[in-house]
Amino acid sequence: MLTSKQRAFLRREAHTLSPIFQVGKGGVSEEMCMQIGNALEARELIKVKNLENSEHFPREAAELIAAKTGADVVSVVGSVITLYRPSEKKPKIELP
């Protein structure tokens, strides 16, 4: 679990990032979660866009993806989800 201070730090770090995945009509699939897991291992902090035609609300999609990938939900603002998971091999981001 992230503290509010860590969450605020990660939100600042993620401010300049663009979403690299989209949750669309197909919802949250196992394949998508595998790819998101790989991206989290490489980057640690990513954004995911929840499209309007998605069968999930943004918060639901965030919780589903986090549960399947072992990530923490940093924030859900509008339709953009920010996720964080420390890298097992090469951690880059040092939390306060």
Beta strands, then each sheet from edge to edge (+ up, - down):
strand 1: 21-23
strand 2: 45-50
strand 3: 72-77
strand 4: 80-84
sheet 1: 1+ 2+ 4- 3+
end
